[in-house]
Amino acid sequence: MRTWDRLSATFVRGLKKPGKFYDGGGLMLSAAPTKTEGVVSKAWLYRYQLDRRERVMGLGSARVVSLAEARAKANEARKLLAAGVDPISHRHAERMAARAAELHTATFKQVLDQLIDSHGDRWRAKHATQWRNSMTTYAKPLFEVAVGDIDTAMVVTVIEPEWKRAPQTMDRVRRRIGEVLGFAEVRGFRKPGPNPTRWKNHFDKLLPHPRELKPVVHHAALAYDAVPSLCAKLVATDAIPELCLAFTILTASRSQEARGARWDEIDLNAKLWIVPPSRMKRNREHRVPLSKEALALIERLPRNGDHLFSLKGNAKPIVAMSLRKALHRHSDDGVTVHGFRSAFRDWGGERTNAPRELLEVALAHAVGNATEVAYARGDLLEKRRRIMQQWAAFLAAPPARATGNVVALAGRRSRA
C-alpha cells in the first residue's frame, strides 16, 4: 500500500461522506458534514510535529485548492521544517509583512474612499458627494501620496493657495483632510502622532483665522447661499441694469460679455448664447447653455436695438457702472459683479458632483488640452447645460423656501 499520494483528484471531487482522508506525508483532506444531506465541506490540512508538539496547518478549501496545489503547499511546509522553521509562524510573518507593506503604500484617496464607505447609510448621499467633491477639487494633489507620508508641509501646499480667497471653504477642507488622516491612524495606515491638520498651536501659527479674513481678495463676492435672495430682488423689477445683472449671474458670465450680448448671438431653438471670439477674453467662441430661467428672462426684454441690454433710445449696450449701481441698490455688502463667478465656482465645488474641469469650462477658463478637445466635440456642452440648469434652479428655489411671498426668477414681463 502506498504511503504517499494515496488520494486522487476524482476521489476528492466525488467525496460525499465526512471523515479524514490521508494523502501521506502529513497531508490530509478533512470532510465535515453540512446541513445539506450528501454534501460535505472539504478542506486541506497539513499535520506536523515541531519541538515534540503536534501542529495542524490549514492549506485552504478543496473547492479552490486542487489536490496538486495542496501537495505543493505541503511540500513547501516540509522544506521549511527541514530548515528548522515553523511553517505556521512563517506564514504569519509573511502576512504581517504584506500587511505592513499595504499600510505603507495605502494612498490618501484609498483611505478617503474607505472613510466615506465606512459611514454607509449614516451619511446622506448628498453629504458623501460633497465630501468627495471638495476633496477632488482642493485636495487632489494628495490623492496618490501614501497616507502615512502626509505631513504639515503637504497640507499647507494644498490649503494655502486658496485660503485668503475662500477661507471658510478651505478651513472645511483642512478639517476633512484631518478626518481622513485620523481615520488612517485608527486603521493602522499611519503611525500614531499629532494630526498635521490640527489648528491650535499648529495651523494657527501658519495661517490667519478664517474670521480674520474677508471671503474674497480680488473680487468681493456674496457667499453663494446669499445669491438667490439677491436674484429675487433683481428680477422683481423691469429695470434693464437689474435684469442684465440677473442674466450675468444666471450664466456665470463676465460683466462685459453679458452687457454686450446681442440678439443675433441668441439661438432660442438650441437654447444657446453663442459669444463670438471677438468678445471673449481668450479670443475663442464660447457657447453658453441657457437655462429655463435665463430664457424666461430674455423673453421679458424689450427690443431696443441690436443688444439685449440697451436702454430705449440708445443703440449702445449699458455700461459697467449701470451694473455696479444696480448691485449696490440691492446689496450693501461691498460685493463686486465679477464676484458672482466665484460664488458659482464655490457652489459647484461644494453642492454638486461636477468635476473641476467642467466648472472651469463653464466659466470660460483655460483648463488644458484634453478637456478643450472634449469641449470642441460638444460632449461637455450637454454636461454644462445640466450644471447651468442646476445653478438656475438653486438661484430660484431657496428664496421660495425662505419666504411665503416670492417672485419667481423669471419675474414680470418688461414693457417695450
TORFIDREN-132803 format. One record per residue: residue in one letter; x, y, z of N, C-alpha, C, O in turn. Coordinates in steps of 0.02 Angstrom, whole numbers, plus 50000, padded with zeros to 5 digits. Last residue first. Layout:
AXYZXYZXYZXYZ
...
END
This chain:
A478945485748820479375488748770479265496248768479595499748729
R478965479748985478575483048932479065486448884479535489748906
S479385463249045479515470449035479085473248980478875469648934
R478525452349149478715453849080478805461349073478365465349091
R479275447449306478745450249266478985451549195479585451949183
G480165431849342479925438649356479365440849311479005436749281
A480945420649343480755423349278480485430449285480555434549240
L481035417349476481625420149444481465423149376481805427749353
A479585423149567479965418049531480525421349491480485427249475
V479495430849720479465432149648479885426849613480475426249628
V478565425749862479175425449822479035427149750478515425249722
N478105423850014477935428549961478545429549917478975433549932
G478595415950110477975413750080477775418250023477305416549986
T480335411350110479775415850123479155413250089479185408950045
A481185400650087481325405050143480725409550160480635411350218
R480855393749977480805390050040480865394850099480625393350154
A481085403249882480405400549887480315396749952479765396549979
P482455405249892482005410449916481295407849925480945410049971
P482915392249836482985394049907482545399749930482265399249985
A482575391949690482225388049741482315390549812481805391149848
A483355399849604482635401049609482325397849670481865400649700
L484645395449615484515402649624483775403949634483595408649670
F484465381949585484695383949652484545391249665484325393049720
A484115383049452483625380349499483815382149571483385383749612
A485325387749401484725391949397484195389649446483855393749477
W486125376549429486295383049457485675387649457485535390849507
Q485515366949348485535366049421485675372649456485375374049508
Q485775372649225485075372149247485045370949322484595373549356
M487145371349223486865378149223486125378049242485875382749272
I487265357449221487515361049280487235368149282487105370749336
R486685354249097486395351649159486625355749220486225357249264
R487555360749012486845362649011486505360349076486105363949106
R488715353949032488675360849057487945363249058487755367249101
K488375342348968488535342049039488475349049070488225349849125
E488225347248840487635344648874487755343948949487305344948989
L489565351148817489025356048813488415353548851488115357348889
L490445340948814490395344748877489825349648876489605352048928
D490345336448685490065332148738490035335748804489645333848848
G490905344048585490225345548604489955341448661489405342748685
R492185343948542491755338648516491025339848535490575337048504
A492685354248618492615355348546492165350048515491805351448467
Y492735347848741492285353448732492155354648658491585355948637
A493775338948716493105336348730492575341748720492035340448693
V494785348248700494615343948644493915341148654493515340848608
E494815353548827494625357848773494445353848711493995355748673
T495275342748900494585345048910494355349448853493775349148833
A496575341848848496125336148845495405338348852494965336148814
N497225354448871497065352148804496535346648802496095346748759
G496595365448999497035360148974496775357248909496175357448895
V495785375949037495835370149083496285364649056496355359549090
A495375392849043495805387849012495895382149061496055383249119
H493635396949068494335397049088494725391949048494435387149023
A492265398349058492685400149001493405401149021493745405548995
L491515392949156491745399749168492185402449111492455407949115
A491365380249106490765384449112490945391749123490575396249103
V492665375849124492435377049056491805381449058491725385749015
E492645374649264493115379349233492905380949161492955386649139
L491715364649281491575371249308492025376549276491805382049262
L492415354049223491775356149195491595363149218491365367249178
E493535352549306493635354649236492975357149205492985361949166
R492985347949427493285354649424493335357049352493195362949337
P491415339249404492145339549410492405346649401492065350849371
A489955340049502490285342049440491035342149450491275344949500
N489125337149604489655332249590490015333849525490345329549496
T488795351449710488665347049654489225341949648489735342449682
R489185359849812488495357449812488325352849754487755350549750
E490525363549801490275361049865489595357749861489435353449901
G490815367749671491285363349706491005360149767491205354549786
G489725376049641489835369949602490295365049637490195359049633
W489935386349736489325382249737489435375749701489255370349726
D491155391449690491115388349756490495383949763490525378549792
R490755396149563491295391149569491265387649637491345381549640
F489785405649596489605399849556490115394349564489945388449570
A490615414549665490055411349701489835405049663489705399849693
S491435418649562491725414949618491185411249657491285405649679
R490485425549491490805419749459491145415449512491145409349507
F490205435949573489695430749566489965424649530489705419149538
G491235445249564491245440449619490725434949614490795429749645
H490945454349468491355448649448491355443249503491475437349488
V490255463749544489895459849494490285453549476490005448149470
T490665463649720490765465749651490385461249604490205455649621
V490055469649880490255464449833490325467349764490095472949750
G489635477049989490275478849957490515473649907491105473349891
D488395474550038488945470550064489615472050032490105468750046
D487155479050007487605483750040488215480250068488525482550116
S486115477449868486575474149913487055479349943487315483549906
H485355484749781485035478949812485495475249861485285470349891
R486125494849734485435496549753485115490849793484665491949833
H487265488549695487285492249758486595494349781486475495649840
L486855483249572487055478749626487015482349693486775479649742
A486625494849500486075490249512486235485549570485805484149612
K487925499949497487405503649533486805499149548486515499449602
R488525490249417488765491349486488245495049527488135493349586
L487815491649299487765485449336487995486349408487685483749454
S488215504649263487495503149273487405496749313486965496449357
M489565503549243489335507149302488605505849316488385505849374
A489655497249119489815493449179489545496849242489325493549289
V488225502049016488925502249036489015498549102488535497049137
I487155494448892487265498048955488005497448976488345492748955
P487485495948714487315492248775487455496448837487825501248834
K486765508448603487335505148635487105501248697486605502948728
A485665515048560485845508948524486405505148559486505499248545
N484375521748648485105521448647485315514848616485145509548642
G483025521148658483305527048627484055527248625484355532148603
K483065511648804482655514248749482945520748723483095525348762
L484625503248833484065507348855483695510248795483985511148741
S485055486048815485155493048797484525496948817483975494248819
F485335471248812485295475648870485505482748850486055485148866
L485395465048689484885463048737484785468348791484215469748811
H485645474948542485875472048605485295470348651484785473648652
D485085481348436485445475148423485635471448487485775465448486
G483575487548510484125488048463484445481348453484125476148461
N482595484848600482795491948593483345492948542483565498548531
R481445474748634481925475148578482085482548566481755485948527
P481375470348809481125474048750481665474248696482255473848711
L481355454448890481725460348869481405463748809481195460348762
R480755442648923480495448748953480785455048923480505460448930
E481505432848866480845434148837480545440648865480115443748833
I482575432248954482675435048887482005436948855481955442148822
L481985425449061482205432349070482295435849002482105441648994
A481775413049004481195416949026481385424349036480985428749020
L483095409148987482675410148928482065414348946481855418748907
A483485407949120483825412849077483405414349015483355420048994
E482645397449161482585404049192482915409549150482655415049146
K483105387049085482415389249076482325396249105481965400349076
S484785391349030484305387849073483605390449058483515395449023
L485805389948894485325394348928484825390148967484475385948938
P487535387348878486865384348881486395388848921486565391248975
V488605396248781488325396248848487635393048846487185395848814
R490085394648697489375392948694489115392348766489375388448806
H491275405148635491035401948697490285400848692489905405648684
E492705406548533491975406248538491765402448601492055397348618
R494105415148598493815408948573493055409248581492805411848631
N494835424948665494775425248592494555418648563494775416648509
R494795425548799495305421048771495255420648695495585416448663
K493745434548818494395436048846494945431948814495495434448802
M492685437948678492905433548733493605435348755494025437348714
R492295444348566492045447048629492265442948689492055444348746
S492795437348460492995444448467492775447448533493035452648554
P492175424748461492855425548487493045432848501493415434248549
P490425426648514490965426048464491655427248495491705430248548
V489375416748607489775422848611490365422148562490755417448568
I487845410948600488485409648568488875416148564488725420548524
W486735403548699487015410248688487725409148662488155406748699
L485425392148665486135393748671486245401248663485895404648626
K484325384348626484395386548695485135388048711485415385648760
A484025381548498484555377348528484665379048601485045375648636
N483045391448484482885384448470483395379748503483205374748532
L483705403448514483175401048558483005393748547482835390248594
D485195409248514484845404048475484325400948521484465396548561
I485935424748513485465420448549485125415648501484815417848453
E486625433448439487025428348473486575423248509486815418048532
D485765442948395485975437948345486445432748375486635428048341
W485635451048507485085446548490485295441248440485045435648442
R487105451348609486705453648552486165448548537486225442648553
A487935457148756487555451748722487095454648668486745459548679
G488665465848832488705466448759488315461148721488365460848660
R488425461748962488185468348941488185469048865487755472448837
A489095449248960488365449548968488095456248944487585456548910
E490435452948942490115448348895489355448948899489025449048847
Q490665460949053490735463848987490385459448934490075462048888
S490485451749160490045457649152490065460349081489545461749052
R490555434449119490885440649137490415446449122490005446149077
S489335422549181489755425649130490095431949158489925434349212
A488375414349237489055414349265489555417449216490125415249211
T487065415349201487515412349152488235411849176488675409149141
L486505421549313486225415249287486705411649241486745405449242
I487255433449320487305428349373487065421649348487385416549360
T486855439849203487565438649216487655433149267488075428749259
F485485441049227485715436949171486455435049180486655429449166
A485525450249332485245443549344485475438649289485635432949304
L486065461049263486445458149318486185451149333486585446549346
C485015463549175485665461649148486095458449202486445453549189
L484035467349265483935461149226484595458849195484725452849191
E484595479249312484465473649359484395467049321484645461949342
P484635486949193485255485149228485165479249276485595474949281
I483205487549161483675483949119484335482349155484565476749149
A481885485149273482475489149256482975484949217483155479449238
D480795479149323480855479249250481485482749227481615483249167
T481015468049465480965474649434481005473849358481225468749332
A481275455949513480635458749534480525465649503480005468749513
V482525452149485482025450549435481335453049454480855452249416
L483215456549601483385459149535482825458049484482665462549445
K482685449149706482595456449705482705459249635482345463649612
A483125436449671482415437649677482265445149675481765447249645
C484505438149682484205437049616483455438449617483175441249570
L484625439049821484795444749780484465444149711484195448949685
S484295426049857483865431549880484005437949841483545441749828
P485365418549794484665417949773484215423649795483805426049756
V486585422249864486445424849797485705424049778485435428649746
A486895416149980486565422549986486355425349918486005430349915
D487605404949951486935403849976486555410349989485965410250006
Y488855409849912488385407549860487675406649886487195407349849
A489275425649981489275418349988488725415649942488195418749935
L489715438349864489245435549912489385428149921489595424849874
A491405443849843490825440149820490365438449878490595437349934
A492655454349780492235452649837491595449449812491275451949766
H493985449949698493305451949681492855449749737492675443849742
H495185447849778495185451549715494485454149697494415460049681
V494775441349901495275446649899495185450949836495115457049841
V493425435750002493745436349936494225442149936494095447349968
P493015435350137492955429450095493335429750030493565424650005
K494235442550246493655443450204493615437550157494135434750139
L494805435350400494875436650328494215438350297493695435750317
E494615431250526495015437350517495065439450444495345444850429
R493985419350520493595425150541493965431750531493655437050529
P495035410350488494545412250436494135418450455493945422350412
H496615415950552495975412650564495475414850511495475420750492
P498085414550448497605418450488496945414750496496755410850453
L499295401250467498785404750427498335408950473498225407050530
L500245396550559500415396850488499935401250448500145404650401
K499785395150683500425398550677500615399850604501075403650589
D498675387550668498565394650685499215398650685499205404750686
F499185375050650498995378750590498875386150606498955390450563
H499655375350800499955372250741499775376350679500165380650658
N498915379050909499645378450917499975374950858500505371950865
K497495372150835497785375350894498535373750900498745368050896
W497265363550718497285370850715497675373850773498145377650762
R497925349250631497635352350691497735359950690498235362350663
T498475342250529497985347450510497715351150571497305355650563
P499295332150576499615338050545499135343550525499345348950506
N498995325550735498715326350667499005332650636498965338050665
P500275317150825499855323050815499625323550743499995322250696
G500185298850814500525305250824500055311050813499485309950794
P500445282350751500125286950799500535293250808501145293150809
K500655280450574500915279550641500555284450688500395289950668
R499315274850468499785280050490500045278350560499685275350600
F498525264050454498865266450394499365271950409499795273550367
G497745259750559498425257250555498805259450493499345256850480
R496525265150582496545259050542497255256350533497345251050503
V496875276650649496485271550685496525264850648496555259650680
E497515283550544497895281550603497525275950641497845271150662
A496465285750455497035281750433497435279350494497675273650494
F495685294450529495415287850512495985283150493495985277350512
G496555305350527496375302250590496105295250580496275290650618
L496555308150390497185306150422497055302850490497395298150508
V495205311850374495485306250335496125303650369496215297650376
E495145322850458494745316950473494995310850436495005305350463
G496015331650392496185329250458495785323050478496045318550510
I495265334250279495905330750271496115327750338496355322150341
R494255341350345494105334850314494735330850300494745324750309
R494925352750387494635348250437494475341450407494555336250441
R495265358250261495785356450310495515351450361495845346450376
V493985360750209494425355750177494975353550224495135347550228
R493595370850297493215364550295493635359050263493625353350286
D494515380250259494545377750328494155371250333494355366650370
M494075382750131494715379350140494815376850211495155371950222
T492845389150157492875382950118493525379250131493515373150141
Q493295400350228492825395650259492845388850223492845383650255
P494165406950136494405404250199493945399150231494175394150258
A494475409749991493885406250017494065403050084494125396850087
R495625417749977495055418749932494415415749962493885418749959
K496525413250071496285420150076495675421450032495255425550048
W496705399650030496485401450098496195408450102495675409450134
E497205394449916496505396749913496265399549980495685401549986
P498535390949950498405395049891497705398049889497605403549863
E498465382650073498665389650074498475393650012498255399350019
I498145368850052497675373550083497835380850069497385384850056
V499215362049992498535361349965498085367049988497695369749949
T500295365550070500335366549998499655366249965499525369849917
V499855361050195499915368250183499935369650108499625374450085
V500005347350175499335350150186499345357650173498875360250142
M501405346450164500975344350108500275347350115499985349650066
A501805350850291502005354650231501575352850172501395357250132
T501305340850378501035347650379501195351550315500765354950288
D501205325550280501415329650337501125336650331500745338150284
I500995309050230500725315950226500905319750290500775317450346
D501345295950237501885300750224501645307950226502055312550224
G500235288050249500705288250306501255293350298501595294950346
V499665288650126499355292450180499805292950241499755297750279
A500595291749984500485286950038500235290850099500555295550121
V499735300949859500265300849910500095295649962499515295049983
E498715302749772499165297049759499755296749808500205292749799
F498035314249828497695307849815498165301949808498035296649836
L498515326849846498685321949897498455314849879498655310049912
P497995334649743498725333349744498935328149796499475325249790
K496615335849781496825330749733497575329549732497785323849720
A495975344649863496495340449893496765335149845497115330549867
Y494985351849790495525355449825496095351049850496655353449857
T494145343149718494275349849695494895352849725495295356049691
T494095331449793494335331149724494525338049699495025338849663
M493555336349913494225333349913494515333149842495105334449833
S492315340849870492785345649899493495342849900493975346549889
N491765328749821491875334449777492385339249805492835341549770
R491685320449934492105318449876492265324449833492835325249810
W490785328350012491455326450036491915324849978492465327649972
Q489665328549930490005334849947490715333549972491175337249956
T489335314949933489525318149870489905324649883490395326049849
A488975313450067489545309650041489805312749976490405313249965
H487845321650066488415323450108489045319850084489585322750081
K486995314749979487205321649963487825323650002488275326849976
A486735303050048487115302749985487385309649966487945310249941
R487025304550224486585305350166487025305450103487605307650104
W487755292450327487845298650289487335298850233487225293850198
R487355280150366487345285550417487445292350384487235297450412
D487535270750270486895274150271486855279750323486375283550324
G489285272850272488715269450243488085273750244488085279450222
H490475275550331489885278850358489245275950330488715276550361
S491395268850255491275266450323490665269650355490375266850401
D491485276050137491115269750136490955267350207490435264250218
I492315286450184491635287950161491205281650161490635281750184
L493475278950215493145283050265492415284350246491955283550286
Q493815273250092493645268950148493255272850202492775270250230
D494125284950020493575280649998493345276050055492745275150065
L495245289050095494655293350089494055289250070493515289950099
V496115278550068495865279250136495255283850137494785282650176
Q496335280949932496075274449954495775275050024495245272250038
K496885293949936496255292749901495945286149924495335285849934
F498095291850003497585296250033496905294850002496405294550037
T498575274449988498575281449969498025285350005497565282450033
A499615262450062498925264850055498925272350041499235276150078
T500905258450088500755260850020500045263150011499875265649957
H500925254150218501395259350198501205262450131501335268250119
L499975244150220499865250050260500315255750237500095261550235
E500625234850137499985237750116499845244150154499625249150125
A501715231550217501835234750151501205238150126501225243550098
A501025225650322501425231650334501565235350270501545241550267
R500475214750256500035219850286500415226350298500145231750286
A501635207850225501205210250171500745215750196500625220750161
A502055204950354502485209050311502075212050254502165217850236
M501015196750396501145203050432501565207750389501455213850389
R501185186150309500575190050307500665196750341500405201850318
E502435181450350502345183950282501725188350276501735193550243
A502135177450480502615182850470502555185850400502605191850391
H501255166950453501015172750491501475178750480501245184350471
R502125158150389501565160950352501295167150387501125172150354
H502985155250497503245158350436502685161650396502765167250372
S502125148950586502425155350606502695159050545502655165150541
I501865137550508501325142050528501595148850547501325153950527
P503155131550491502765133950433502205138750452502085143650416
D504595135050579503895133050589503475135750531503455141850523
V506155129350524505675134850526504975132150534504775127550499
G507165120350497507055122350566506575128050575506575131450626
A507235115550372507685121150387507595123650459507905128650479
A506215106550373506905103950366507425109250383507975107650404
L505155115350375505295111250434506015108650432506355108550483
L505235120150244505335124750300505515120850363505955122850401
K504925108350175505575111550165505735116350222506305116650246
R503605106450216504115101450235504815104450228505255103150270
A502985117050152503005116850226503535112050250503875113350300
E503105113150021503445119250042503505119350118504015121550146
N502265101850025502985100950012503385107050033503935106450059
A501035107750043501295103450096502055102450087502425102150136
K500925114249920500945118249982501235114150039501645116650078
A500855103149835501405107949828501485112149891502045113549912
R499675097149878500305093449885500905098249880501395097549917
A498775107149840498845105449911499495101749924499835102949973
E498905106649702499115112649737499205111349811499665114049842
A498375093849678499065095349659499325101449696499905101549718
L497055095749723497485090849755498225092249740498645092049785
S496675113649726496655106849698497115102149737497505104349779
V495725124949808496405122249807496375114949783496075110749816
V494375127449805494815132049769495535129549764495905131849721
R493785116949872493415119949816493865124449774493755125249714
A494545113949979494625109649921494245112249861494355110049804
S495235128250061494655124150043494795120049980495125122449934
G496865127650143496345130450100495785125550085495855119450096
L497745122850233498015124450167497485127050119497635128550061
G498125124250406497635124250353497935126450287498325131150284
M499105113850506499105119950465498585119350410498585114650371
V499355108350666498965107250605498905113950569498685118950597
R500605100550769500265106450745499905104750680500115100350642
E501275093050914500925092150850500555098650833500225101650875
R502895094250979502205096650984501875096150915502145098350865
R504235092150977503815087051009503085089351018502725086551059
D504635102550892504815102750964504345098251004504085100051057
L503335098650788503905103150797504015103850872503565105550910
Q502475089050666502725089650735503325094350737503755094050693
Y500985091350566501705090250575501875090950649501465093150690
R499775091150439499935089750509500675088150516500965084250477
Y498805101150342499465098150345499655097450418499685102350455
L497255100150254497625101250316498315098050310498395092850278
W495925106250154496585103050158496945105050222496935110850242
A494175102750164494745107250173495385103250179495395097650205
K492465102250122493125099050116493685104250121493665109450088
S490915098550180491375104150172492085101450176492285098550226
V489725088450090490215089550144490655095550127490745097250069
V488135082150060488615087450043489075088450103488845089350159
G487175073550103487575071450046488085076650024488425075649974
E486075086150158486245079050158486645077350094486465079450039
T486585101250224486305097950164486545090750162487145089350162
K487305105550329486585104850340486245101350281485695098750288
T488795095150324488445101550319487705100250331487495094550342
P490285087250392489585087250370489295094250367489515098750403
A491925088650324491465089750380490755089950354490625092450299
A493395081450285492725082350257492235082850316492135077950352
S495065084750256494545084450308493875085950276493785091250245
L496435076850194495825080250173495305079250228495125073650244
M498185079150230497545075550234496975080150212497025086250213
L499915076550242499365079950206498735075750212498735069750201
G500885068550299500575073650341500005077350308499635080950341
G501235058950207501715064150223501425069850263501685075450261
G499585056350136500265054250153500715060150167500605065650142
D498265058450126498635057850063499345055450075499665052850030
Y496875052950217497595054550217497905053250149497835047950119
F495415059750272495695055350221496415057650208496545063350190
K494135059950387494805062350372495145057250327495165051250341
G492355063850360492915059950386493575063250369493595068750340
P490785062150271491255065550315491805060850339491735054750338
K490525058950096490445056950166490965060550208491515061850185
K490795062149967490155064549994490055062750067489565064750097
L491945064749836491855063249907491215066349934491095072349927
G492255068049706491655064149718491505062649791490995059549806
R493455075249713492855078349685492225074649704491715077749718
V494315065549769494185071849805493545075149779493135077549819
F494325055649670494065054149737493875060549774493355060849806
T494935062749567494255060149558493935058649625493345060249637
A496205064949617495765070749605495045068549598494585072149619
S496615053349748496585055349677496115061249670495685062349713
L497785048849880497145051349854497195052949780497745053649752
R499085045149909498555040049911497915042349878497545038349850
D500405050549915499965051549856499415046249853499305043249801
W501205037750013501175044549987500695044749927500605039649893
T501135024650040501105029050099501075036350079500935040750120
R500255011249959500655017349955500575021450019500035021850048
M500424994050000500005000050000500445006350000500945006650036
END
